[in-house]
Protein backbone atom coordinates (compact mmCIF):
# COMPACT_ATOMS: atom_id res chain seq x y z
CA UNK A 1 0.00 0.00 0.00
CA UNK A 2 1.44 3.35 -1.04
CA UNK A 3 1.88 6.34 1.30
CA UNK A 4 1.71 4.31 4.49
CA UNK A 5 2.51 6.31 7.63
CA UNK A 6 6.29 6.63 7.94
CA UNK A 7 6.46 7.65 11.61
CA UNK A 8 4.08 4.90 12.63
CA UNK A 9 5.23 4.24 16.22
CA UNK A 10 4.49 6.17 19.39
CA UNK A 11 8.15 5.99 20.38
CA UNK A 12 9.23 7.65 17.12
CA UNK A 13 6.68 10.44 17.54
CA UNK A 14 7.60 10.98 21.21
CA UNK A 15 11.31 11.19 20.41
CA UNK A 16 10.73 13.58 17.51
CA UNK A 17 8.64 15.81 19.78
CA UNK A 18 11.37 15.73 22.44
CA UNK A 19 14.11 16.53 19.93
CA UNK A 20 12.01 19.48 18.70
CA UNK A 21 12.93 21.25 21.96
CA UNK A 22 16.51 21.48 20.68
CA UNK A 23 18.26 19.46 23.41
CA UNK A 24 20.79 20.91 25.84
CA UNK A 25 22.44 23.06 23.15
CA UNK A 26 19.12 24.39 21.82
CA UNK A 27 19.95 23.27 18.28
CA UNK A 28 16.85 23.03 16.03
CA UNK A 29 15.64 19.65 14.80
CA UNK A 30 17.63 18.51 11.75
CA UNK A 31 17.18 15.99 8.96
CA UNK A 32 19.99 13.94 10.53
CA UNK A 33 18.07 13.83 13.85
CA UNK A 34 14.97 12.54 12.08
CA UNK A 35 16.94 9.87 10.23
CA UNK A 36 18.75 8.77 13.39
CA UNK A 37 15.54 8.36 15.40
CA UNK A 38 13.82 6.48 12.57
CA UNK A 39 16.76 4.10 12.12
CA UNK A 40 17.15 3.45 15.85
CA UNK A 41 13.48 2.56 16.25
CA UNK A 42 12.93 0.59 13.03
CA UNK A 43 16.32 -0.69 11.85
CA UNK A 44 15.29 0.38 8.34
CA UNK A 45 16.49 2.92 5.79
CA UNK A 46 14.48 6.17 6.01
CA UNK A 47 12.78 7.60 2.90
CA UNK A 48 15.13 9.43 0.56
CA UNK A 49 13.84 13.02 0.80
CA UNK A 50 13.24 14.56 4.24
CA UNK A 51 12.84 18.34 4.40
CA UNK A 52 12.68 20.37 7.62
CA UNK A 53 10.76 23.66 7.97
CA UNK A 54 11.24 25.76 11.14
CA UNK A 55 8.70 28.34 12.31
CA UNK A 56 11.29 31.09 12.82
CA UNK A 57 11.85 31.03 9.05
CA UNK A 58 8.19 31.83 8.36
CA UNK A 59 7.03 34.01 11.27
CA UNK A 60 8.05 37.52 12.26
CA UNK A 61 9.27 36.67 15.77
CA UNK A 62 11.02 40.04 16.18
CA UNK A 63 7.78 42.01 16.31
CA UNK A 64 5.54 39.22 17.65
CA UNK A 65 7.24 36.92 20.15
CA UNK A 66 4.53 35.02 21.99
CA UNK A 67 6.62 31.91 22.73
CA UNK A 68 5.40 29.78 19.80
CA UNK A 69 7.87 27.42 18.13
CA UNK A 70 7.29 24.57 15.74
CA UNK A 71 8.70 22.40 12.98
CA UNK A 72 7.18 20.67 9.97
CA UNK A 73 8.82 17.54 8.54
CA UNK A 74 8.02 16.73 4.91
CA UNK A 75 8.75 13.15 3.84
CA UNK A 76 8.65 12.65 0.07
CA UNK A 77 9.61 9.71 -2.15
CA UNK A 78 8.19 9.63 -5.69
CA UNK A 79 9.26 6.05 -6.40
CA UNK A 80 7.73 4.66 -3.19
CA UNK A 81 4.65 6.88 -3.37
CA UNK A 82 5.28 8.71 -0.08
CA UNK A 83 4.08 12.28 0.45
CA UNK A 84 3.52 13.17 4.12
CA UNK A 85 3.96 16.18 6.37
CA UNK A 86 4.25 16.10 10.16
CA UNK A 87 3.49 19.35 11.97
CA UNK A 88 5.19 19.37 15.37
CA UNK A 89 4.05 22.16 17.69
CA UNK A 90 6.40 22.70 20.59
CA UNK A 91 5.19 22.63 24.18
CA UNK A 92 5.75 24.52 27.41
CA UNK A 93 9.23 25.94 27.91
CA UNK A 94 11.00 29.07 29.02
CA UNK A 95 11.34 31.73 26.38
CA UNK A 96 15.11 32.08 26.14
CA UNK A 97 17.32 34.31 24.12
CA UNK A 98 15.19 37.43 24.17
CA UNK A 99 14.45 40.41 26.35
CA UNK A 100 12.11 38.38 28.54
CA UNK A 101 14.96 36.20 29.79
CA UNK A 102 13.98 32.78 31.09
CA UNK A 103 10.31 33.46 31.71
CA UNK A 104 7.66 30.79 31.31
CA UNK A 105 5.64 32.27 28.43
CA UNK A 106 4.11 28.93 27.44
CA UNK A 107 2.99 28.06 30.95
CA UNK A 108 1.37 31.48 31.26
CA UNK A 109 -0.35 30.82 27.93
CA UNK A 110 -1.48 27.41 29.28
CA UNK A 111 -3.22 29.23 32.10
CA UNK A 112 -4.49 32.37 30.43
CA UNK A 113 -4.97 31.16 26.87
CA UNK A 114 -6.51 27.76 27.52
CA UNK A 115 -8.19 27.87 30.93
CA UNK A 116 -9.57 31.38 30.58
CA UNK A 117 -9.87 31.43 26.78
CA UNK A 118 -8.52 34.97 26.48
CA UNK A 119 -5.15 34.71 24.71
CA UNK A 120 -5.15 33.09 21.26
CA UNK A 121 -1.82 34.47 19.99
CA UNK A 122 0.11 31.18 19.90
CA UNK A 123 -2.72 29.43 18.08
CA UNK A 124 -2.73 32.18 15.45
CA UNK A 125 1.03 31.81 15.01
CA UNK A 126 0.73 28.02 14.68
CA UNK A 127 -2.08 28.42 12.16
CA UNK A 128 -0.07 30.91 10.09
CA UNK A 129 3.04 28.73 10.10
CA UNK A 130 1.11 25.59 9.11
CA UNK A 131 -0.69 27.38 6.28
CA UNK A 132 2.49 28.93 4.82
CA UNK A 133 4.43 25.66 4.83
CA UNK A 134 1.46 23.78 3.32
CA UNK A 135 1.54 26.14 0.36
CA UNK A 136 5.32 25.77 -0.06
CA UNK A 137 5.24 21.96 0.16
CA UNK A 138 2.50 21.70 -2.45
CA UNK A 139 4.41 24.02 -4.79
CA UNK A 140 7.61 22.00 -4.44
CA UNK A 141 5.86 18.68 -4.99
CA UNK A 142 4.04 20.03 -8.04
CA UNK A 143 7.35 21.28 -9.45
CA UNK A 144 8.91 17.82 -9.07
CA UNK A 145 5.99 16.18 -10.89
CA UNK A 146 6.27 18.80 -13.66
CA UNK A 147 9.94 17.97 -14.15
CA UNK A 148 9.05 14.30 -14.51
CA UNK A 149 6.33 15.23 -16.97
CA UNK A 150 8.83 17.16 -19.07
CA UNK A 151 11.05 14.08 -19.13
CA UNK A 152 8.16 11.92 -20.26
CA UNK A 153 8.10 9.84 -17.08
CA UNK A 154 4.84 11.01 -15.57
CA UNK A 155 2.78 8.14 -17.02
CA UNK A 156 4.74 5.57 -15.03
CA UNK A 157 4.36 7.44 -11.72
CA UNK A 158 1.07 8.00 -9.91
CA UNK A 159 0.65 11.35 -8.19
CA UNK A 160 0.22 11.02 -4.43
CA UNK A 161 -1.76 13.58 -2.43
CA UNK A 162 -0.21 15.10 0.69
CA UNK A 163 -1.13 13.40 3.97
CA UNK A 164 -1.09 15.81 6.90
CA UNK A 165 -0.33 14.47 10.37
CA UNK A 166 0.32 16.28 13.61
CA UNK A 167 2.40 15.76 16.75
CA UNK A 168 2.35 17.94 19.86
CA UNK A 169 3.40 17.84 23.50
CA UNK A 170 2.08 19.92 26.39
CA UNK A 171 0.90 23.29 25.02
CA UNK A 172 2.02 21.94 21.63
CA UNK A 173 -0.50 19.14 22.12
CA UNK A 174 -3.17 21.74 22.68
CA UNK A 175 -2.17 23.73 19.61
CA UNK A 176 -2.05 20.71 17.29
CA UNK A 177 -5.52 19.67 18.45
CA UNK A 178 -6.83 23.18 17.90
CA UNK A 179 -5.35 23.20 14.38
CA UNK A 180 -7.01 19.86 13.66
CA UNK A 181 -10.37 21.03 15.04
CA UNK A 182 -10.40 24.49 13.46
CA UNK A 183 -8.64 23.84 10.14
CA UNK A 184 -9.97 20.31 9.68
CA UNK A 185 -7.20 19.21 7.28
CA UNK A 186 -5.24 16.81 9.48
CA UNK A 187 -5.69 13.12 8.85
CA UNK A 188 -4.39 12.16 12.30
CA UNK A 189 -3.12 14.09 15.31
CA UNK A 190 -1.04 12.63 18.15
CA UNK A 191 -1.19 14.68 21.37
CA UNK A 192 1.38 13.63 23.98
CA UNK A 193 0.85 14.67 27.61
CA UNK A 194 -1.19 17.49 26.17
CA UNK A 195 -2.92 20.50 27.60
CA UNK A 196 -6.43 19.70 26.34
CA UNK A 197 -8.49 22.33 24.53
CA UNK A 198 -11.04 24.14 26.66
CA UNK A 199 -14.50 25.28 25.73
CA UNK A 200 -13.48 28.82 26.72
CA UNK A 201 -10.51 28.72 24.36
CA UNK A 202 -12.61 27.39 21.48
CA UNK A 203 -15.34 29.96 22.10
CA UNK A 204 -12.71 32.68 21.82
CA UNK A 205 -11.30 31.36 18.53
CA UNK A 206 -14.24 29.67 16.76
CA UNK A 207 -17.03 32.14 15.97
CA UNK A 208 -19.47 29.42 14.90
CA UNK A 209 -19.07 27.60 18.20
CA UNK A 210 -19.56 30.80 20.16
CA UNK A 211 -22.74 31.51 18.20
CA UNK A 212 -23.98 27.97 18.97
CA UNK A 213 -23.26 28.57 22.68
CA UNK A 214 -25.23 31.83 22.65
CA UNK A 215 -28.19 30.07 21.12
CA UNK A 216 -28.01 27.00 23.40
CA UNK A 217 -27.55 28.87 26.70
CA UNK A 218 -29.29 32.18 25.88
CA UNK A 219 -26.15 34.30 26.26
CA UNK A 220 -25.75 37.94 25.34
CA UNK A 221 -22.79 39.35 23.42
CA UNK A 222 -20.51 39.64 26.44
CA UNK A 223 -17.85 36.92 26.38
CA UNK A 224 -17.68 36.84 30.19
CA UNK A 225 -21.13 35.23 30.32
CA UNK A 226 -19.64 31.93 29.20
CA UNK A 227 -18.06 31.51 32.66
CA UNK A 228 -21.51 31.35 34.23
CA UNK A 229 -22.53 28.23 32.26
CA UNK A 230 -22.48 25.14 34.51
CA UNK A 231 -19.17 23.44 33.64
CA UNK A 232 -20.67 19.97 33.12
CA UNK A 233 -23.28 21.34 30.73
CA UNK A 234 -20.66 23.35 28.85
CA UNK A 235 -18.31 20.36 28.59
CA UNK A 236 -21.06 18.04 27.36
CA UNK A 237 -22.24 20.51 24.73
CA UNK A 238 -18.70 21.31 23.49
CA UNK A 239 -17.67 17.65 23.25
CA UNK A 240 -20.82 16.85 21.30
CA UNK A 241 -20.29 19.86 19.02
CA UNK A 242 -16.67 18.88 18.19
CA UNK A 243 -17.07 15.11 18.26
CA UNK A 244 -16.68 14.69 14.49
CA UNK A 245 -13.73 17.12 14.21
CA UNK A 246 -11.99 15.46 17.15
CA UNK A 247 -12.37 11.81 16.15
CA UNK A 248 -8.88 11.67 14.58
CA UNK A 249 -7.16 12.95 17.73
CA UNK A 250 -5.24 10.37 19.73
CA UNK A 251 -3.83 11.13 23.17
CA UNK A 252 -0.75 9.42 24.59
CA UNK A 253 -0.76 10.24 28.29
CA UNK A 254 1.27 9.46 31.38
CA UNK A 255 -1.05 8.81 34.31
CA UNK A 256 1.36 10.84 36.45
CA UNK A 257 1.29 13.87 34.15
CA UNK A 258 0.43 17.17 35.83
CA UNK A 259 -1.58 18.36 32.84
CA UNK A 260 -3.58 15.12 32.75
CA UNK A 261 -4.50 15.80 36.35
CA UNK A 262 -5.29 19.44 35.59
CA UNK A 263 -7.61 18.40 32.76
CA UNK A 264 -10.23 17.83 35.44
CA UNK A 265 -10.54 21.60 35.75
CA UNK A 266 -13.71 23.22 34.47
CA UNK A 267 -14.13 23.55 30.73
CA UNK A 268 -11.43 21.16 29.48
CA UNK A 269 -12.56 18.76 26.73
CA UNK A 270 -11.76 15.13 26.08
CA UNK A 271 -11.90 14.49 22.33
CA UNK A 272 -10.77 11.41 20.38
CA UNK A 273 -9.11 8.30 21.78
CA UNK A 274 -6.49 7.86 24.51
CA UNK A 275 -3.69 5.49 25.48
CA UNK A 276 -2.45 5.85 29.06
CA UNK A 277 1.01 4.92 30.31
CA UNK A 278 2.20 4.26 33.86
CA UNK A 279 5.81 5.45 34.03
CA UNK A 280 5.93 5.45 37.84
CA UNK A 281 3.77 2.72 39.47
CA UNK A 282 4.70 3.99 42.95
CA UNK A 283 3.21 7.44 42.37
CA UNK A 284 -0.50 8.08 42.82
CA UNK A 285 -1.88 10.61 40.36
CA UNK A 286 -3.09 13.96 41.72
CA UNK A 287 -5.95 13.84 39.23
CA UNK A 288 -8.50 12.83 41.88
CA UNK A 289 -7.36 15.55 44.23
CA UNK A 290 -7.92 18.27 41.62
CA UNK A 291 -11.25 16.68 40.68
CA UNK A 292 -12.40 17.20 44.30
CA UNK A 293 -11.90 20.97 44.19
CA UNK A 294 -15.17 22.85 44.35
CA UNK A 295 -16.46 24.48 41.21
CA UNK A 296 -16.96 27.68 43.19
CA UNK A 297 -13.22 27.91 43.93
CA UNK A 298 -12.33 27.11 40.33
CA UNK A 299 -14.80 29.71 39.08
CA UNK A 300 -13.30 32.38 41.34
CA UNK A 301 -9.80 31.49 40.17
CA UNK A 302 -10.94 31.60 36.57
CA UNK A 303 -12.40 35.08 37.03
CA UNK A 304 -9.14 36.13 38.69
CA UNK A 305 -7.09 34.89 35.71
CA UNK A 306 -9.45 36.38 33.14
CA UNK A 307 -9.05 39.77 34.78
CA UNK A 308 -5.30 39.80 34.12
CA UNK A 309 -5.18 38.09 30.72
CA UNK A 310 -5.38 41.40 28.78
CA UNK A 311 -2.35 42.69 30.70
CA UNK A 312 -0.38 39.62 29.63
CA UNK A 313 -1.44 40.07 26.02
CA UNK A 314 -0.40 43.72 26.05
CA UNK A 315 2.78 43.62 28.14
CA UNK A 316 3.84 39.98 28.35
CA UNK A 317 5.26 38.63 31.60
CA UNK A 318 6.26 42.06 32.94
CA UNK A 319 2.81 43.42 32.15
CA UNK A 320 1.15 40.50 33.94
CA UNK A 321 3.24 40.97 37.10
CA UNK A 322 2.55 44.70 37.10
CA UNK A 323 -1.20 44.17 36.69
CA UNK A 324 -1.36 41.53 39.44
CA UNK A 325 0.95 43.17 42.00
CA UNK A 326 1.39 46.77 40.90
CA UNK A 327 5.16 46.20 40.80
CA UNK A 328 6.84 47.42 37.62
CA UNK A 329 9.72 44.99 36.98
CA UNK A 330 11.07 47.10 34.14
CA UNK A 331 11.14 50.15 36.41
CA UNK A 332 12.89 48.18 39.16
CA UNK A 333 15.54 47.08 36.67
CA UNK A 334 16.00 50.68 35.50
CA UNK A 335 16.35 51.78 39.13
CA UNK A 336 18.95 49.09 39.75
CA UNK A 337 20.95 50.25 36.73
CA UNK A 338 20.62 53.91 37.78
CA UNK A 339 21.62 53.17 41.37
CA UNK A 340 24.64 51.08 40.29
CA UNK A 341 25.75 53.96 38.07
CA UNK A 342 25.51 56.60 40.84
CA UNK A 343 28.76 57.89 42.34
CA UNK A 344 30.05 61.06 43.97
CA UNK A 345 32.62 62.72 41.74
CA UNK A 346 34.71 65.91 41.89
CA UNK A 347 32.31 67.49 39.39
CA UNK A 348 29.25 68.79 41.32
CA UNK A 349 27.09 69.06 38.20
CA UNK A 350 27.70 65.43 37.16
CA UNK A 351 27.13 64.23 40.72
CA UNK A 352 23.91 66.21 40.98
CA UNK A 353 22.60 64.95 37.62
CA UNK A 354 23.23 61.34 38.64
CA UNK A 355 21.60 61.84 42.03
CA UNK A 356 18.57 63.55 40.52
CA UNK A 357 17.98 60.76 37.96
CA UNK A 358 18.13 58.17 40.74
CA UNK A 359 15.74 60.21 42.90
CA UNK A 360 13.23 60.40 40.05
CA UNK A 361 13.34 56.60 39.68
CA UNK A 362 12.67 56.21 43.42
CA UNK A 363 9.71 58.54 43.06
CA UNK A 364 8.29 56.37 40.25
CA UNK A 365 8.84 53.29 42.43
CA UNK A 366 6.76 54.95 45.16
CA UNK A 367 3.79 55.10 42.77
CA UNK A 368 4.32 51.47 41.81
CA UNK A 369 4.38 50.45 45.48
CA UNK A 370 1.16 52.33 46.12
CA UNK A 371 -0.48 50.16 43.45
CA UNK A 372 0.95 47.08 45.17
CA UNK A 373 -0.77 48.02 48.44
CA UNK A 374 -4.06 48.37 46.57
CA UNK A 375 -3.62 44.95 44.93
CA UNK A 376 -2.68 43.06 48.10
CA UNK A 377 -6.28 42.30 49.18
CA UNK A 378 -7.02 40.73 45.76
CA UNK A 379 -3.86 38.63 45.91
CA UNK A 380 -4.56 37.55 49.49
CA UNK A 381 -8.05 36.42 48.48
CA UNK A 382 -7.00 34.32 45.47
CA UNK A 383 -3.58 32.99 46.46
CA UNK A 384 -4.97 30.38 48.92
CA UNK A 385 -7.09 28.83 46.14
CA UNK A 386 -4.21 28.77 43.66
CA UNK A 387 -1.80 27.31 46.22
CA UNK A 388 -4.29 24.64 47.26
CA UNK A 389 -4.42 23.43 43.64
CA UNK A 390 -0.77 23.55 42.65
CA UNK A 391 1.04 22.87 45.95
CA UNK A 392 0.81 20.59 48.95
CA UNK A 393 0.87 23.41 51.49
CA UNK A 394 -1.07 22.95 54.72
CA UNK A 395 -3.45 25.62 55.95
CA UNK A 396 -0.83 26.64 58.56
CA UNK A 397 1.82 27.07 55.85
CA UNK A 398 -0.55 29.13 53.74
CA UNK A 399 -1.18 31.30 56.81
CA UNK A 400 2.58 31.90 57.08
CA UNK A 401 2.60 33.06 53.45
CA UNK A 402 -0.34 35.35 54.12
CA UNK A 403 1.67 36.74 57.04
CA UNK A 404 4.56 37.52 54.68
CA UNK A 405 2.11 39.33 52.41
CA UNK A 406 0.94 41.39 55.37
CA UNK A 407 4.58 42.12 56.22
CA UNK A 408 5.08 43.30 52.68
CA UNK A 409 2.35 45.85 53.20
CA UNK A 410 4.12 47.38 56.20
CA UNK A 411 7.47 47.29 54.31
CA UNK A 412 5.97 49.08 51.35
CA UNK A 413 4.40 51.78 53.54
CA UNK A 414 7.79 52.40 55.18
CA UNK A 415 9.61 52.51 51.80
CA UNK A 416 7.12 55.03 50.44
CA UNK A 417 7.62 57.19 53.54
CA UNK A 418 11.40 57.06 53.13
CA UNK A 419 11.10 58.07 49.47
CA UNK A 420 8.87 60.99 50.45
CA UNK A 421 11.50 62.14 52.96
CA UNK A 422 14.19 61.76 50.31
CA UNK A 423 12.33 63.85 47.77
CA UNK A 424 11.82 66.65 50.33
CA UNK A 425 15.48 66.82 51.43
CA UNK A 426 16.62 69.28 48.75
CA UNK A 427 15.79 70.53 45.33
CA UNK A 428 18.35 70.83 42.57
CA UNK A 429 18.27 74.63 42.89
CA UNK A 430 18.96 74.48 46.64
CA UNK A 431 21.94 72.19 46.21
CA UNK A 432 23.51 74.37 43.51
CA UNK A 433 23.54 77.40 45.82
CA UNK A 434 25.50 75.63 48.56
CA UNK A 435 29.23 75.99 49.07
CA UNK A 436 31.23 72.90 47.94
CA UNK A 437 31.70 71.52 51.47
CA UNK A 438 28.00 71.76 52.35
CA UNK A 439 27.05 70.48 48.88
CA UNK A 440 28.99 67.26 49.28
CA UNK A 441 27.72 66.82 52.85
CA UNK A 442 24.13 66.99 51.52
CA UNK A 443 24.98 64.59 48.67
CA UNK A 444 26.38 62.11 51.20
CA UNK A 445 23.12 62.34 53.17
CA UNK A 446 21.17 61.65 49.97
CA UNK A 447 23.40 58.66 49.18
CA UNK A 448 22.85 57.24 52.68
CA UNK A 449 19.11 57.58 52.14
CA UNK A 450 19.50 55.80 48.78
CA UNK A 451 21.27 52.95 50.56
CA UNK A 452 18.60 52.73 53.27
CA UNK A 453 15.79 52.55 50.68
CA UNK A 454 17.72 50.01 48.62
CA UNK A 455 18.21 47.85 51.71
CA UNK A 456 14.50 48.03 52.52
CA UNK A 457 13.57 47.06 48.95
CA UNK A 458 15.94 44.08 49.21
CA UNK A 459 14.10 43.09 52.39
CA UNK A 460 10.82 43.25 50.49
CA UNK A 461 12.27 41.00 47.80
CA UNK A 462 13.44 38.59 50.53
CA UNK A 463 9.81 38.16 51.56
CA UNK A 464 8.99 37.15 48.00
CA UNK A 465 11.88 34.67 48.11
CA UNK A 466 10.58 33.15 51.36
CA UNK A 467 7.14 32.66 49.81
CA UNK A 468 8.58 31.03 46.69
CA UNK A 469 10.88 28.83 48.80
CA UNK A 470 7.90 27.60 50.83
CA UNK A 471 6.00 26.83 47.63
CA UNK A 472 9.01 25.01 46.15
CA UNK A 473 9.33 22.84 49.25
CA UNK A 474 5.65 22.00 49.08
CA UNK A 475 5.94 21.08 45.40
CA UNK A 476 8.37 18.25 46.16
CA UNK A 477 5.47 15.82 46.45
CA UNK A 478 4.35 16.94 43.02
CA UNK A 479 7.73 16.24 41.48
CA UNK A 480 6.54 13.00 39.95
CA UNK A 481 3.56 14.81 38.41
CA UNK A 482 5.84 17.43 36.89
CA UNK A 483 8.40 14.80 35.82
CA UNK A 484 5.60 12.66 34.41
CA UNK A 485 4.87 15.52 32.02
CA UNK A 486 8.27 15.22 30.34
CA UNK A 487 8.71 13.48 27.00
CA UNK A 488 11.66 11.53 28.34
CA UNK A 489 9.30 9.88 30.83
CA UNK A 490 6.95 9.03 27.96
CA UNK A 491 9.77 7.57 25.86
CA UNK A 492 11.00 5.45 28.76
CA UNK A 493 7.48 4.18 29.41
CA UNK A 494 7.29 3.14 25.73
CA UNK A 495 10.81 1.70 25.59
CA UNK A 496 11.51 -1.91 24.69
CA UNK A 497 13.06 -4.11 27.36
CA UNK A 498 16.74 -3.24 27.73
CA UNK A 499 16.31 0.28 26.38
CA UNK A 500 15.94 3.67 27.98
CA UNK A 501 16.29 7.27 26.79
CA UNK A 502 18.22 10.20 28.18
CA UNK A 503 18.90 13.56 26.59
CA UNK A 504 17.44 12.34 23.30
CA UNK A 505 19.90 9.41 23.19
CA UNK A 506 19.08 5.70 23.09
CA UNK A 507 20.73 3.86 25.99
CA UNK A 508 21.06 0.04 25.97
CA UNK A 509 21.40 -1.70 29.32
CA UNK A 510 21.60 -5.19 30.78
CA UNK A 511 22.88 -6.98 33.85
CA UNK A 512 26.33 -8.49 33.49
CA UNK A 513 27.49 -11.90 34.71
CA UNK A 514 28.79 -10.26 37.89
CA UNK A 515 25.37 -8.81 38.61
CA UNK A 516 26.40 -5.25 37.77
CA UNK A 517 24.41 -3.08 35.39
CA UNK A 518 26.00 -2.40 32.00
CA UNK A 519 24.91 0.64 30.02
CA UNK A 520 25.94 1.82 26.55
CA UNK A 521 24.88 5.04 24.87
CA UNK A 522 24.04 3.56 21.47
CA UNK A 523 23.22 6.91 19.84
CA UNK A 524 26.57 8.35 20.84
CA UNK A 525 28.40 5.16 19.83
CA UNK A 526 26.81 5.24 16.37
CA UNK A 527 27.82 8.88 15.95
CA UNK A 528 31.41 8.04 16.92
CA UNK A 529 31.46 5.04 14.58
CA UNK A 530 30.00 6.87 11.58
CA UNK A 531 32.13 9.98 12.05
CA UNK A 532 35.22 7.81 12.53
CA UNK A 533 34.54 5.79 9.38
CA UNK A 534 33.74 8.98 7.46
CA UNK A 535 36.98 10.51 8.68
CA UNK A 536 39.11 7.58 7.51
CA UNK A 537 37.30 7.47 4.19
CA UNK A 538 37.97 11.18 3.70
CA UNK A 539 41.65 10.70 4.62
CA UNK A 540 41.95 7.80 2.21
CA UNK A 541 40.47 9.91 -0.57
CA UNK A 542 42.96 12.68 0.25
CA UNK A 543 45.83 10.18 0.09
CA UNK A 544 44.62 8.93 -3.30
CA UNK A 545 44.52 12.50 -4.61
CA UNK A 546 48.02 13.13 -3.27
CA UNK A 547 49.33 9.93 -4.88
CA UNK A 548 47.71 10.86 -8.19
CA UNK A 549 49.28 14.33 -8.00
CA UNK A 550 52.68 12.81 -7.22
CA UNK A 551 52.41 10.41 -10.15
CA UNK A 552 51.40 13.26 -12.45
CA UNK A 553 54.26 15.52 -11.36
CA UNK A 554 57.04 12.90 -11.37
CA UNK A 555 56.27 9.52 -12.94
CA UNK A 556 53.75 10.56 -15.59
CA UNK A 557 55.73 13.67 -16.46
CA UNK A 558 58.89 11.58 -16.97
CA UNK A 559 57.06 9.23 -19.34
CA UNK A 560 55.56 12.18 -21.20
CA UNK A 561 58.98 13.77 -21.68
CA UNK A 562 60.45 10.42 -22.75
CA UNK A 563 57.72 9.89 -25.36
CA UNK A 564 58.27 13.41 -26.68
CA UNK A 565 62.02 12.81 -27.01
CA UNK A 566 61.59 9.46 -28.81
CA UNK A 567 59.10 11.10 -31.15
CA UNK A 568 61.65 13.74 -32.06
CA UNK A 569 64.34 11.07 -32.63
CA UNK A 570 62.02 9.16 -34.92
CA UNK A 571 61.25 12.34 -36.84
CA UNK A 572 64.96 13.01 -37.37
CA UNK A 573 65.63 9.45 -38.59
CA UNK A 574 62.69 9.40 -41.03
CA UNK A 575 63.18 12.94 -42.37
CA UNK A 576 66.98 13.56 -42.30
CA UNK A 577 66.94 16.26 -44.96
CA UNK A 578 64.69 18.44 -42.82
CA UNK A 579 67.46 18.76 -40.23
CA UNK A 580 70.25 19.92 -42.64
CA UNK A 581 70.24 23.43 -41.13
CA UNK A 582 70.66 22.03 -37.66
CA UNK A 583 74.05 20.65 -38.60
CA UNK A 584 75.13 23.68 -40.77
CA UNK A 585 75.28 21.48 -43.87
CA UNK A 586 73.36 23.71 -46.24
CA UNK A 587 75.77 22.92 -49.16
CA UNK A 588 75.69 19.21 -48.45
CA UNK A 589 73.12 16.51 -48.56
CA UNK A 590 72.15 14.32 -45.57
CA UNK A 591 71.05 10.91 -46.67
CA UNK A 592 70.37 9.46 -43.25
CA UNK A 593 70.52 10.08 -39.50
CA UNK A 594 70.91 7.39 -36.89
CA UNK A 595 70.49 8.27 -33.21
CA UNK A 596 71.88 5.94 -30.57
CA UNK A 597 69.79 6.96 -27.56
CA UNK A 598 70.21 5.95 -23.94
CA UNK A 599 67.46 7.25 -21.59
CA UNK A 600 68.04 5.99 -18.05
CA UNK A 601 64.89 5.30 -16.02
CA UNK A 602 63.93 7.32 -12.94
CA UNK A 603 65.72 6.17 -9.85
CA UNK A 604 63.66 3.52 -7.99
CA UNK A 605 63.59 5.82 -4.98
CA UNK A 606 61.02 8.03 -6.71
CA UNK A 607 58.41 5.27 -6.73
CA UNK A 608 59.62 3.41 -3.65
CA UNK A 609 59.36 6.36 -1.29
CA UNK A 610 55.84 7.12 -2.40
CA UNK A 611 54.82 3.50 -2.08
CA UNK A 612 56.29 3.41 1.42
CA UNK A 613 54.36 6.55 2.39
CA UNK A 614 51.11 5.22 0.95
CA UNK A 615 51.64 1.88 2.68
CA UNK A 616 52.34 3.64 6.00
CA UNK A 617 49.24 5.82 5.85
CA UNK A 618 47.04 3.00 4.57
CA UNK A 619 48.20 0.85 7.48
CA UNK A 620 47.26 3.63 9.91
CA UNK A 621 43.87 4.04 8.24
CA UNK A 622 43.15 0.31 8.39
CA UNK A 623 44.26 0.23 12.02
CA UNK A 624 41.95 3.15 12.82
CA UNK A 625 39.05 1.50 10.99
CA UNK A 626 39.58 -1.70 12.98
CA UNK A 627 39.55 0.29 16.21
CA UNK A 628 36.35 2.14 15.26
CA UNK A 629 34.76 -1.09 14.02
CA UNK A 630 35.59 -2.73 17.36
CA UNK A 631 33.09 -0.32 18.97
CA UNK A 632 30.38 -1.70 16.72
CA UNK A 633 31.32 -5.38 17.07
CA UNK A 634 31.71 -5.14 20.85
CA UNK A 635 28.26 -3.62 21.27
CA UNK A 636 26.74 -6.15 18.85
CA UNK A 637 28.27 -8.99 20.84
CA UNK A 638 27.30 -7.52 24.21
CA UNK A 639 23.69 -6.84 23.17
CA UNK A 640 23.11 -9.71 20.74
CA UNK A 641 19.41 -9.70 21.60
CA UNK A 642 19.13 -6.36 19.73
CA UNK A 643 18.71 -7.66 16.18
CA UNK A 644 18.87 -4.24 14.50
CA UNK A 645 22.19 -3.02 15.92
CA UNK A 646 24.19 -3.76 12.74
CA UNK A 647 21.68 -1.83 10.64
CA UNK A 648 21.60 1.06 13.13
CA UNK A 649 25.37 1.46 12.81
CA UNK A 650 25.41 1.34 9.01
CA UNK A 651 22.23 3.07 7.86
CA UNK A 652 22.17 6.82 7.28
KATA-V26308 format. One record per helix or strand. SS is the DSSP state (~ for helix, > for strand). FROM is the first residue (numbers start at 1). TO is the last residue. Records with the same first field share a line. If there is no record, write none. Layout:
BEGIN
SS->FROM-TO  FROM-TO
END
This chain:
BEGIN
~->10-19  31-42  55-57  105-115  121-150  154-156  171-183  199-205  207-217  223-228  231-241  258-262  287-291  295-325  329-340  348-390  395-423  428-432  436-483  487-494  522-574  576-583  604-638  645-650
>->49-54  70-77  82-89  95-95  103-103  163-170  188-194  198-198  249-254  268-268  273-277  499-502  505-511  517-521
END
